[in-house]
């Protein structure tokens, strides 16, 4: 990579880590510590977990399109400022409704599409796959850090400590974009093309990839509605010590994911790798049903996290490599919209099902979702040609 590409990744990969920490750090702790908020119920805590995803989903495409017209950096600055404000509100509240408001405002900083498009703007075609793989891997790093830091921070200072940290990270992100990330020349930032966006929307390949973002994040969020209480009640692991499980587990699955990702990219086996990654997500539901001891929990969660990290790396890399150059921001916006809408659906339905049927209901819901996802991918198999 040349100097501009290295600077771009050096600033944007950490930025992606900071932003995804805001989503991921609350996942392993919200349903355990959220009971201390006034008026909390499993349904409302699920809504608080998923509310971030709802506002992200609503705004990703508009802000992706806006970044195509006005430039990436102004959109990114605005989004990070909103994210910091929402974090402060969530840190101050003692009500579950205030928590939901803070999470909605956090999600209004919907900059994932603009960041992904900026990476594409600042990298050459032959290096873009590597760049997107780095960004995808950074999401895996964020998840690994989040499931370690979230329980540790919450154990030390409650959920408020998590939100204060995310507010500070948002401000650091603004400085990174300002001082480190190059500004792409105007010529490299094409105008919005309605025909390009129509091409994106009309491609079966698009819908295969963005549906992967939707279903994988739905399953992740639903899992973490039920998993922390299961670890506490069934396995007897105190909430403040869950990082001792998540830390080694995430490190091991991340190390395992990297060579799998490289093999898929180099051997043009990405479709097969995506199928296997999706299948591995069944490990999450199996954990809720079958994990009665630490060995079973580690094995089943390891299968789930390996698949999830592989999907997080491959899906955006495939999409931005295939999308027309004049619609990258919009294509990235569609991807991020479905990704975060999956977070909202998973949190909301997972919270409702956990309230009425416990962890087993969430587990069977996960298996049903995987079946629907598999049917959808099969239906698109003839339509998944390139753009």
C-alpha positions in Angstrom: 0.0 0.0 0.0 1.1 3.6 -0.6 1.3 6.3 2.0 -2.2 7.6 1.4 -3.7 4.2 1.8 -1.7 3.5 4.9 -2.8 6.8 6.5 -6.4 6.1 5.5 -6.5 2.7 7.2 -4.4 3.9 10.1 -7.2 6.4 10.9 -10.3 4.7 9.8 -9.8 1.2 11.2 -9.4 2.6 14.7 -12.4 4.8 14.1 -14.5 1.8 13.1 -13.3 0.0 16.3 -14.4 3.0 18.4 -17.8 3.2 16.8 -18.6 -0.5 17.0 -17.5 -0.5 20.6 -20.6 1.7 21.2 -22.8 -1.1 19.9 -21.0 -4.1 21.2 -19.9 -3.1 24.8 -23.4 -3.1 26.1 -24.4 -6.4 24.6 -22.9 -8.7 27.3 -24.1 -6.6 30.2 -27.3 -4.7 29.5 -29.7 -7.4 30.5 -27.8 -8.1 33.7 -27.2 -4.5 34.9 -30.2 -3.0 33.2 -32.5 -4.3 36.0 -31.3 -1.4 38.1 -33.0 1.2 35.9 -36.4 2.5 36.8 -39.3 0.9 34.9 -37.0 -1.7 33.3 -38.5 -4.9 31.9 -37.0 -7.5 29.6 -38.9 -6.0 26.6 -37.7 -2.5 27.3 -34.2 -3.6 27.9 -34.3 -5.4 24.6 -35.6 -2.2 23.0 -32.7 -0.2 24.6 -30.3 -2.7 23.2 -31.8 -2.5 19.7 -32.7 1.2 19.7 -29.2 2.1 18.5 -29.7 -0.2 15.5 -33.1 1.4 14.6 -31.8 4.9 14.3 -28.7 3.7 12.5 -30.9 1.8 10.1 -33.1 4.7 9.3 -30.2 7.1 8.6 -27.5 5.0 6.9 -28.8 5.4 3.3 -29.6 9.1 3.6 -26.2 9.8 5.1 -24.5 7.5 2.7 -26.1 9.5 -0.2 -25.3 12.7 1.5 -21.6 11.7 1.8 -21.6 11.1 -2.0 -22.8 14.7 -2.6 -21.3 16.8 0.2 -18.2 14.7 1.1 -17.4 12.0 3.6 -15.7 13.9 6.3 -18.5 16.5 7.1 -20.9 13.6 7.5 -18.5 11.7 9.7 -17.8 14.7 12.0 -21.5 15.3 12.5 -22.2 11.6 13.2 -19.5 11.3 15.8 -20.7 14.5 17.6 -24.3 13.0 17.8 -22.9 9.7 19.1 -21.0 11.5 21.8 -24.1 13.4 22.9 -26.2 10.3 23.0 -23.5 8.6 25.1 -23.6 11.4 27.7 -27.4 11.3 27.9 -27.3 7.5 28.4 -24.6 7.9 31.1 -26.6 10.4 33.1 -30.0 8.6 33.1 -31.4 6.3 35.8 -34.5 5.4 33.8 -34.9 2.8 31.1 -36.7 5.3 29.0 -33.8 7.8 29.2 -31.5 4.9 28.3 -33.6 4.3 25.2 -33.4 8.0 24.2 -29.7 8.0 24.6 -29.3 4.9 22.5 -31.5 6.3 19.8 -29.4 9.4 19.7 -26.2 7.4 19.7 -27.5 5.6 16.6 -28.2 8.9 14.8 -24.5 9.1 14.3 -24.9 6.7 11.3 -21.5 7.0 9.7 -20.7 3.4 8.7 -21.6 4.0 5.1 -19.6 7.2 4.9 -16.6 5.5 6.5 -16.7 2.4 4.2 -17.1 4.7 1.1 -14.2 6.9 2.3 -12.0 3.8 2.5 -13.0 3.0 -1.1 -12.2 6.6 -2.2 -8.7 6.5 -0.8 -7.6 3.0 -2.0 -6.7 1.7 -5.4 -8.8 -1.0 -7.0 -6.2 -3.6 -6.6 -5.7 -2.8 -2.9 -9.4 -2.3 -2.0 -10.0 -5.9 -1.0 -7.1 -5.8 1.4 -8.4 -2.5 2.8 -11.9 -3.7 3.3 -10.6 -6.9 4.9 -8.7 -4.7 7.4 -11.8 -2.8 8.1 -13.8 -6.0 8.5 -11.2 -7.4 10.8 -11.3 -4.2 12.8 -14.9 -4.9 13.5 -13.8 -8.3 14.8 -11.3 -6.6 17.0 -14.0 -4.2 18.3 -16.2 -7.1 19.2 -13.3 -8.9 20.9 -12.4 -5.8 22.9 -16.1 -5.0 23.7 -16.9 -8.4 25.2 -13.8 -8.0 27.5 -14.1 -4.3 28.3 -17.9 -4.2 28.7 -18.2 -6.6 31.6 -15.1 -5.1 33.2 -16.3 -1.5 32.9 -19.8 -2.3 34.1 -18.4 -4.2 37.0 -16.4 -1.2 38.1 -18.9 1.6 37.4 -22.1 0.3 36.0 -23.4 0.9 32.5 -22.7 4.6 33.0 -18.9 3.9 32.8 -19.4 2.3 29.4 -21.2 5.3 28.1 -18.7 7.8 29.4 -15.9 5.8 27.7 -17.8 5.7 24.4 -18.3 9.5 24.5 -14.6 10.0 24.9 -13.8 7.6 22.1 -16.2 9.5 19.8 -14.2 12.7 20.4 -11.0 10.9 19.8 -12.4 9.6 16.5 -13.1 13.2 15.4 -9.4 14.0 16.0 -8.3 10.9 14.1 -10.3 11.9 11.0 -9.2 15.5 11.2 -5.5 14.8 11.7 -4.7 11.4 10.2 -7.1 10.5 7.4 -6.4 12.2 4.0 -9.2 14.1 2.3 -9.9 12.5 -1.1 -9.6 14.8 -4.1 -12.9 16.0 -5.5 -12.3 14.0 -8.7 -12.2 10.8 -6.6 -15.6 11.5 -5.0 -18.1 11.0 -7.8 -21.6 12.6 -7.9 -24.6 10.6 -6.8 -25.8 8.3 -9.7 -29.4 7.2 -9.5 -28.6 4.6 -12.2 -25.7 3.2 -10.2 -27.9 2.9 -7.1 -30.7 1.2 -9.2 -28.0 -1.2 -10.4 -27.1 -1.9 -6.7 -30.7 -2.4 -5.7 -31.4 -4.7 -8.7 -28.6 -7.1 -8.1 -29.2 -10.4 -6.4 -25.6 -10.3 -5.2 -26.4 -7.1 -3.3 -29.3 -8.7 -1.5 -27.3 -11.8 -0.6 -24.6 -9.7 1.0 -26.9 -7.2 2.8 -29.2 -10.0 4.0 -26.1 -11.5 5.6 -25.5 -8.3 7.5 -29.2 -8.3 8.7 -29.4 -11.8 9.8 -26.0 -12.1 11.5 -26.6 -9.0 13.6 -30.1 -10.1 14.4 -28.8 -13.4 15.7 -25.9 -11.7 17.6 -28.2 -9.2 19.4 -30.8 -11.8 20.3 -28.1 -14.1 21.6 -26.8 -11.5 24.0 -30.3 -10.7 25.4 -30.3 -14.2 26.8 -26.7 -15.3 27.1 -25.5 -13.1 30.1 -28.4 -14.3 32.4 -27.7 -17.9 31.3 -24.1 -17.6 32.2 -25.1 -16.2 35.6 -28.0 -18.5 36.5 -27.1 -21.8 34.8 -23.3 -21.8 34.9 -22.8 -19.7 38.0 -20.5 -17.2 36.4 -20.7 -13.7 38.1 -21.5 -10.9 35.5 -18.4 -9.0 36.4 -16.2 -12.0 35.5 -17.7 -12.8 32.1 -14.7 -11.1 30.4 -12.6 -14.1 31.6 -14.7 -16.2 29.2 -15.1 -13.8 26.4 -11.5 -12.6 26.3 -9.7 -15.9 25.5 -12.6 -17.1 23.4 -12.7 -14.0 21.2 -8.9 -14.0 20.8 -8.8 -17.6 19.8 -11.7 -17.3 17.3 -10.2 -14.1 15.8 -6.9 -15.8 15.2 -8.7 -18.7 13.6 -10.8 -16.4 11.4 -7.8 -14.6 9.8 -6.4 -17.5 7.8 -9.9 -18.6 6.9 -10.6 -15.1 5.5 -7.3 -15.1 3.5 -8.0 -18.5 2.1 -11.5 -17.4 1.0 -10.2 -14.2 -0.6 -7.2 -15.7 -2.4 -8.9 -18.9 -3.5 -12.1 -17.1 -4.7 -14.0 -19.3 -2.2 -15.8 -16.3 -0.6 -19.3 -17.7 -1.4 -18.5 -21.0 0.3 -16.9 -19.2 3.3 -20.0 -17.1 3.7 -22.2 -20.2 3.7 -20.1 -21.9 6.3 -19.9 -18.7 8.4 -23.7 -18.4 8.4 -24.1 -22.1 9.4 -21.7 -21.6 12.3 -24.1 -19.0 13.8 -26.2 -22.0 14.9 -23.7 -22.3 17.7 -25.3 -19.4 19.5 -28.7 -21.0 19.8 -27.1 -24.3 20.6 -25.3 -22.6 23.5 -28.6 -21.4 25.0 -30.1 -24.9 24.7 -27.2 -27.3 25.4 -24.5 -25.5 27.4 -24.8 -27.0 30.9 -21.1 -26.7 31.6 -18.1 -24.6 30.8 -16.6 -26.9 28.1 -19.8 -27.0 26.1 -20.3 -23.2 26.4 -16.7 -22.5 25.2 -17.0 -24.9 22.2 -20.4 -23.7 21.0 -19.7 -20.0 21.5 -16.4 -20.5 19.7 -18.2 -21.9 16.7 -20.6 -18.9 16.8 -18.0 -16.3 17.1 -15.7 -17.8 14.4 -18.6 -17.6 12.0 -19.7 -14.1 13.0 -16.2 -12.7 12.7 -15.7 -14.3 9.3 -19.0 -12.8 8.0 -18.0 -9.4 9.4 -14.8 -9.4 7.4 -16.0 -10.9 4.2 -19.5 -9.3 3.6 -18.4 -5.6 3.4 -15.3 -6.5 1.4 -17.3 -8.3 -1.2 -20.0 -5.6 -1.4 -17.6 -2.6 -1.9 -15.5 -4.6 -4.4 -18.5 -5.3 -6.6 -20.5 -2.1 -6.3 -20.3 0.6 -9.0 -17.8 3.3 -8.2 -20.5 6.0 -8.4 -22.8 4.3 -5.9 -20.4 3.0 -3.2 -21.7 5.3 -0.6 -25.3 4.3 -1.3 -24.4 0.6 -1.4 -22.5 0.9 1.9 -25.5 2.7 3.3 -27.9 -0.1 2.3 -25.5 -2.6 3.9 -25.2 -0.7 7.1 -29.0 -0.1 7.1 -29.7 -3.8 7.0 -26.9 -4.5 9.5 -28.3 -2.2 12.1 -32.0 -3.0 11.4 -31.0 -6.5 12.3 -29.6 -5.2 15.6 -33.0 -3.6 16.3 -35.1 -6.6 15.4 -32.8 -9.0 17.3 -32.8 -6.8 20.5 -36.6 -6.2 20.4 -37.8 -9.7 19.6 -35.1 -11.3 21.7 -36.2 -9.2 24.7 -39.8 -10.0 24.2 -39.2 -13.7 23.7 -36.8 -13.9 26.7 -39.5 -12.2 28.8 -42.2 -14.7 27.9 -40.2 -18.0 27.3 -36.7 -17.6 28.7 -33.5 -18.6 26.9 -35.1 -21.6 25.2 -37.5 -19.3 23.3 -34.6 -17.2 22.1 -32.7 -20.2 21.0 -35.6 -21.7 18.9 -36.1 -18.2 17.4 -32.4 -18.3 16.4 -32.9 -21.6 14.6 -36.0 -20.3 12.8 -34.1 -17.2 11.7 -31.2 -19.3 10.3 -33.7 -21.4 8.4 -35.4 -18.4 6.8 -31.9 -17.0 6.0 -30.9 -20.2 4.3 -34.1 -20.3 2.2 -33.5 -16.7 1.1 -29.9 -17.4 0.1 -31.1 -20.4 -1.9 -33.8 -18.4 -3.6 -31.2 -15.8 -4.7 -28.7 -18.4 -5.9 -29.6 -17.8 -9.6 -29.7 -14.0 -9.2 -26.4 -13.6 -7.4 -24.3 -12.6 -10.5 -22.0 -9.6 -10.4 -23.1 -6.1 -11.2 
